[in-house]
Amino acid sequence: MALRITVIGTGYLGATHAAAMAELGFEVLGLDVVAEKVETLSAGRVPFYEPGLEELLRRHVAGVAGSTGRLRFTTSWEEVGTFGDVHFVCVNTPQKQGEYACDMSYVDRAVDSLAPHLTRPALVVGKSTVPVGSAERLARRLTELAPAGEAAELAWNPEFLREGFAIEDTLRPDRIVVGVRSERAEELLREVYAKPIAEGSPFVVTDFPTAELVKTAANSFLATKISFINAMAEVCETAGGDVVKLAEALGHDDRIGRKFLRAGIGFGGGCLPKDIRAFMARAGELGADQALTFLREVDSINMRRRSHMVDLARETVGGAFLGQRVAVLGATFKPDSDDVRDSPALNVAGQIHLQGGQVTVYDPKGMENARRVFPTLGYAESALDAVRGADVVLHLTEWREFRELDPQVLGEAVARRRVLDGRNTLDPVLWRKAGWSFRALGRPTA
């Protein structure tokens, strides 16, 4: 009999995982405690932007014309417990208010709500990013609460999704990591991921702690690499170097590689910042805090980039923002997403606004979410509208649309042709040729 899969939590991770599991051929039931979210997904709509996800959802969600009908959504824990053989827990683990530590309340609540409905053998698979040691505790809790007892097993299968590439990362992952305690759990997960494994995705079997550590270690490494090149940008600013050429030269060394070596205003989003802070907090609890003290500097460098962009913009407009019109291109933390969580672009825009600047923001996908976070900023319907009358233009999210802008056309709309490239993706030659004063972070001589 074919496995039936449930996905608990239908946010970014859960909705993507549910649609991808249906694409792999499984009958899937997604659960969320928010009825409005269930209604939206059941109608074949995604309440956030991820390229290709809505099309994938509509291909499988029951009730949509022409769909396979393999995917449904519910608010009923009892229905989920009865339906599923493998239950993926995909709920959020945000940073605790006023602390570095991770808030485990959503994961705990999911296990406590699901377990009493597990009356037959089942595998519960954690995908949420959690502090090391959580799986051990949750496995005990699951056995204690489930009527099936030890036949209700736990496994840990961390996610490695990149926003903008989530479908690809789920259907064709660069690795599948599973923390398991039995051959049965491993066999079930090999069955779930049979197609990606057959297509060449490595399948790495570990214990619980290692599986939990893989995600936080990976994010910590990526954050460190980004902050390293941003630290080099600070040195280039004072030494007169060009951080883009420096990164190019470093990237030719295959021990280092080119990825994540673009200097700019730093990283943001719902993962990297909170994950490295939670990792530091957990290391402290385990008595290994000295092992991760370098992450404090990684975090510090990252936050400093935002302040540096604000300082550079203030210097560009003559030393004060009062009465100055500032156009900000970008609100999301990265392109191909509508996610503004801990967005460096929006943070910079907000700081300038609080210092008296008249800020107008444009983003291809993040406008609605940006308005919720910063309702007092000005918003425009296009890049051209955003720059009208501007004294300086800030490029803060590297959308392709912004790289393809015509600086000559924009130049006719602004008050002064001054642009600051916070992502090092604009062509300085092209912009200067159109009469712009061009400045990029870490490239004082470019």
C-alpha positions in Angstrom: 0.0 0.0 0.0 1.4 3.4 -1.0 2.5 5.7 1.8 0.3 8.6 2.8 1.9 11.8 3.9 0.8 14.7 6.2 2.5 18.1 6.5 1.9 20.0 9.7 2.3 23.7 9.3 1.6 25.3 5.9 3.8 28.3 6.0 6.6 28.8 3.5 8.3 25.4 4.3 5.1 23.4 4.8 3.2 24.6 1.7 6.2 23.9 -0.5 6.9 20.5 1.0 3.2 19.5 0.7 3.0 20.5 -3.0 6.4 18.8 -3.7 5.3 15.5 -2.0 2.2 15.5 -4.2 4.4 16.1 -7.2 6.4 13.0 -6.2 3.1 11.0 -6.4 2.0 10.7 -2.8 -1.5 11.4 -1.3 -0.9 14.4 0.9 -2.9 16.1 3.7 -1.7 19.4 5.0 -2.7 20.8 8.4 -2.7 24.3 9.7 -4.4 25.7 12.8 -5.3 28.9 10.9 -8.5 28.3 9.0 -8.0 31.2 6.6 -4.7 29.7 5.5 -6.3 26.3 4.9 -9.1 28.0 2.8 -6.6 29.9 0.7 -4.5 26.8 0.0 -7.6 24.7 -0.7 -8.5 27.2 -3.4 -5.1 26.7 -5.0 -3.7 30.0 -3.9 -0.4 30.6 -2.0 -0.4 33.4 0.6 3.2 34.4 -0.2 5.4 34.6 -3.3 7.6 31.7 -4.4 8.3 31.2 -8.1 6.3 28.3 -9.5 4.7 27.2 -6.2 1.2 28.3 -7.0 1.3 26.5 -10.3 2.6 23.3 -8.6 -0.1 23.6 -5.9 -2.9 24.0 -8.5 -1.6 20.9 -10.3 -2.4 18.8 -7.3 -4.9 20.4 -4.9 -8.3 18.7 -4.8 -11.2 20.6 -6.2 -9.1 22.6 -8.7 -10.1 21.8 -12.3 -7.6 19.5 -14.0 -5.7 18.7 -10.8 -4.5 15.2 -9.7 -6.5 15.7 -6.4 -3.6 14.2 -4.5 -3.3 17.2 -2.1 -5.9 18.4 0.5 -5.7 20.7 3.6 -7.5 20.5 6.9 -7.6 22.0 10.5 -8.3 18.6 12.1 -5.6 16.8 14.1 -7.8 13.7 14.3 -8.1 13.6 10.5 -4.3 13.9 10.1 -3.6 11.2 12.7 -5.9 8.8 10.9 -4.7 9.6 7.4 -1.0 9.6 7.6 1.8 7.1 7.7 4.6 9.7 7.6 4.0 13.1 9.3 6.3 16.0 8.5 6.4 18.8 11.1 7.2 22.0 9.3 6.2 24.7 11.8 8.1 27.9 12.6 10.9 28.3 15.1 11.3 32.0 15.5 13.7 33.9 17.7 12.4 34.4 21.3 11.4 38.0 22.1 14.3 39.8 23.7 16.6 36.7 23.5 18.9 34.9 21.1 17.3 31.5 21.8 14.9 29.7 19.6 11.2 29.6 20.4 10.2 25.9 20.4 6.6 26.4 21.4 5.2 25.8 17.9 7.1 22.5 17.5 6.1 21.4 21.0 2.5 22.2 20.4 2.5 20.3 17.1 3.9 17.1 18.7 1.5 17.4 21.7 -1.5 17.9 19.3 -0.6 15.1 16.9 0.6 12.4 19.3 -2.7 11.5 20.9 -4.1 10.7 17.5 -1.4 8.2 16.5 -3.1 4.9 17.2 -1.1 2.8 14.7 2.6 2.7 13.6 3.7 6.1 12.2 6.8 8.1 11.6 6.9 11.7 12.7 9.6 13.6 10.8 10.8 17.0 12.1 11.9 19.4 9.4 11.9 22.6 11.5 15.2 24.1 12.4 15.7 23.4 16.2 18.4 23.6 18.8 20.5 20.4 19.1 19.0 18.1 21.7 15.4 18.9 20.8 14.8 15.6 18.8 15.8 13.5 21.8 13.3 15.3 24.0 10.5 15.2 21.4 11.0 11.5 20.8 10.4 10.8 24.5 7.3 13.1 24.4 5.9 11.3 21.3 6.2 7.8 22.9 4.7 9.1 26.1 1.6 10.7 24.4 0.9 8.4 21.4 -1.5 5.5 22.0 0.8 3.5 19.6 3.7 4.0 22.0 7.1 3.1 20.6 5.5 2.3 17.2 5.1 6.1 16.8 8.7 6.9 16.0 10.5 10.2 15.5 13.1 11.1 12.8 14.8 14.4 11.9 15.1 15.6 8.3 16.4 19.2 8.2 15.3 21.4 5.3 17.8 23.4 3.1 15.4 25.5 1.1 16.5 28.7 -0.6 13.7 31.2 -1.1 13.3 31.7 -4.8 14.4 28.1 -5.5 12.3 26.1 -3.0 10.7 23.8 -5.4 14.0 22.8 -7.0 15.5 22.3 -3.6 12.7 20.0 -2.5 12.4 17.9 -5.7 16.1 17.8 -6.5 17.9 18.5 -3.3 21.7 18.7 -3.2 21.6 16.4 -0.2 19.0 14.6 2.0 19.9 14.3 5.6 18.0 12.0 8.0 18.5 11.5 11.7 17.0 8.1 12.5 17.0 5.4 15.3 15.8 2.4 13.4 16.0 0.6 10.1 12.3 1.1 9.6 12.5 4.9 9.9 15.4 4.9 7.4 13.5 2.6 5.0 10.4 4.8 5.2 12.4 8.0 4.4 14.2 6.2 1.5 10.7 5.4 0.1 9.6 9.0 0.5 12.7 10.3 -1.3 13.0 7.4 -3.7 12.8 9.6 -6.8 15.4 12.3 -5.8 17.7 9.5 -4.6 17.4 7.7 -7.9 18.2 11.0 -9.7 21.5 11.4 -7.7 20.7 13.3 -4.5 23.0 12.0 -1.8 21.2 10.4 1.2 23.1 10.9 4.4 22.0 8.9 7.5 23.0 10.3 10.9 22.0 10.3 14.5 19.6 12.9 16.0 22.2 15.5 17.1 24.1 15.5 13.8 20.9 15.9 11.8 19.9 18.9 14.0 23.4 20.4 13.7 23.7 20.1 9.9 21.2 23.0 9.2 22.6 25.4 11.9 26.1 24.6 10.9 25.4 25.2 7.2 23.7 28.5 7.9 26.5 29.6 10.2 29.1 28.8 7.5 27.2 30.7 4.9 26.7 33.7 7.2 30.4 33.6 8.1 31.3 33.7 4.4 29.0 36.7 3.7 30.3 38.6 6.7 33.9 37.7 5.7 33.6 39.4 2.3 31.8 42.3 3.9 34.6 42.7 6.4 37.0 42.8 3.3 34.7 45.5 1.9 35.3 47.6 5.0 39.1 47.1 4.5 38.7 48.0 0.8 36.9 51.2 1.7 39.9 52.4 3.7 42.6 51.0 1.5 41.2 52.0 -1.8 40.6 48.5 -3.1 37.8 47.0 -5.1 35.9 44.2 -3.2 34.3 42.9 -6.3 37.6 42.2 -8.0 38.9 40.9 -4.7 36.0 38.4 -4.5 36.5 37.4 -8.1 40.1 36.6 -7.4 39.3 34.7 -4.3 36.5 32.7 -6.0 38.9 31.2 -8.5 40.3 29.2 -5.6 38.1 26.1 -5.6 38.7 25.7 -1.9 36.9 29.0 -1.4 34.5 29.2 -4.3 32.5 32.1 -5.7 29.2 31.6 -4.0 28.2 34.0 -1.2 31.2 36.3 -1.9 29.2 39.3 -3.0 29.7 42.2 -0.6 26.8 44.5 0.2 24.5 45.5 3.0 24.4 42.0 4.5 22.1 39.1 5.0 18.6 39.0 6.4 15.5 36.9 6.2 13.8 34.5 8.5 16.7 32.0 8.7 20.3 33.1 8.8 20.1 35.9 11.5 17.9 33.9 13.9 19.6 30.6 13.3 23.1 31.8 14.1 21.8 33.5 17.3 19.9 30.4 18.4 23.1 28.4 17.7 25.1 30.7 20.0 22.4 30.5 22.7 22.3 26.7 22.5 26.1 26.4 22.6 26.0 28.4 25.8 23.5 26.1 27.4 25.7 23.1 26.5 28.8 24.7 27.9 30.4 25.1 24.4 29.8 28.9 24.1 33.6 29.6 23.4 33.3 27.4 20.2 30.9 29.9 18.6 32.1 33.3 19.9 33.2 34.1 16.3 29.5 34.1 15.3 29.0 37.2 17.5 31.4 39.1 15.2 29.7 37.6 12.1 26.4 39.0 13.4 28.0 42.3 14.3 29.7 42.8 10.9 26.3 42.0 9.2 24.4 44.6 11.2 27.2 47.2 10.7 26.7 47.0 6.9 23.2 48.5 7.3 24.5 51.4 9.3 27.3 52.0 6.9 24.9 52.3 4.0 22.9 54.9 6.0 26.1 56.8 6.8 27.1 56.7 3.1 23.7 58.0 2.0 23.7 60.8 4.5 27.2 61.8 3.4 26.1 61.7 -0.3 23.2 64.2 0.4 25.4 66.7 2.3 25.4 65.5 5.9 21.7 65.4 6.9 18.6 63.7 5.6 16.1 66.5 6.6 14.4 67.7 3.5 16.1 65.1 1.2 14.2 62.8 -1.0 15.6 59.2 -0.9 14.5 56.5 -3.4 15.0 52.9 -2.2 14.9 50.1 -4.8 14.2 46.9 -2.9 12.3 46.0 0.2 12.7 42.2 0.4 15.7 40.6 2.0 16.6 38.9 -1.3 15.2 38.8 -4.9 12.5 36.3 -6.1 10.7 36.5 -2.8 8.1 38.7 -1.0 9.8 38.1 2.4 10.7 41.2 4.3 11.6 39.6 7.6 14.8 41.2 9.0 15.3 42.8 5.6 18.5 44.9 5.4 16.9 47.0 2.6 13.8 47.9 4.7 15.9 48.4 7.8 18.0 51.0 5.9 14.9 52.7 4.5 13.4 52.8 8.0 16.6 54.3 9.6 16.8 57.0 6.9 13.1 57.8 7.4 13.6 58.1 11.2 16.5 60.6 10.6 14.2 62.9 8.6 14.6 61.6 5.0 11.5 61.5 2.7 11.8 57.8 1.6 10.0 56.2 -1.3 10.3 52.4 -1.7 9.6 50.2 -4.7 9.9 46.4 -4.8 8.6 44.0 -7.5 7.0 41.6 -5.0 7.4 42.8 -1.4 5.3 46.0 -1.3 2.3 44.6 0.6 4.5 43.0 3.3 6.7 46.1 3.5 3.7 48.4 4.1 2.7 46.2 7.1 6.1 46.5 8.7 6.8 50.2 7.8 3.4 51.9 7.0 4.9 55.4 7.4 7.3 55.0 4.5 6.3 56.2 1.0 5.7 53.5 -1.6 5.6 53.7 -5.4 4.2 51.5 -8.1 7.3 51.3 -10.2 11.0 52.1 -10.0 10.5 55.2 -12.2 7.8 56.5 -9.9 10.0 55.8 -6.8 12.9 57.9 -8.1 10.9 61.0 -9.2 12.5 64.0 -7.6 15.0 61.9 -5.6 18.2 63.4 -4.3 19.8 60.0 -4.1 18.8 56.5 -5.3 19.7 53.4 -3.2 19.8 50.0 -4.8 19.3 47.6 -1.9 17.8 44.3 -3.2 19.4 42.7 -6.3 16.3 42.1 -8.4 17.0 41.5 -12.0 14.5 44.2 -12.9 16.8 46.8 -11.2 19.9 45.5 -13.1 18.0 46.0 -16.3 16.9 49.6 -15.6 17.9 52.3 -18.1 20.0 54.8 -16.1 19.4 57.5 -18.8 15.6 57.2 -18.4 15.8 57.3 -14.6 18.2 60.2 -14.8 15.5 62.3 -16.4 13.2 61.7 -13.4 15.5 62.4 -10.4 16.5 65.7 -8.9 20.1 64.6 -8.7 21.8 61.8 -10.5 23.4 60.0 -7.5 23.1 56.3 -7.0 24.5 54.0 -4.2 24.7 50.3 -5.0 24.3 48.3 -1.9 24.4 45.0 -3.7 27.3 45.4 -6.1 25.3 44.2 -9.1 24.8 47.5 -11.1 27.3 48.4 -13.9 29.2 51.5 -12.8 30.4 52.2 -16.3 26.8 52.2 -17.7 25.5 54.5 -14.9 28.4 56.9 -15.0 28.1 57.2 -18.8 24.5 58.4 -18.2 25.8 61.1 -16.0 25.3 59.5 -12.6 27.6 59.9 -9.5 28.0 56.1 -8.7 29.2 54.6 -5.5 29.2 51.0 -4.4 30.0 49.4 -1.0 33.7 48.3 -0.8 34.5 49.9 -4.2 35.7 53.5 -3.6 37.7 53.4 -6.8 35.4 51.4 -9.1 
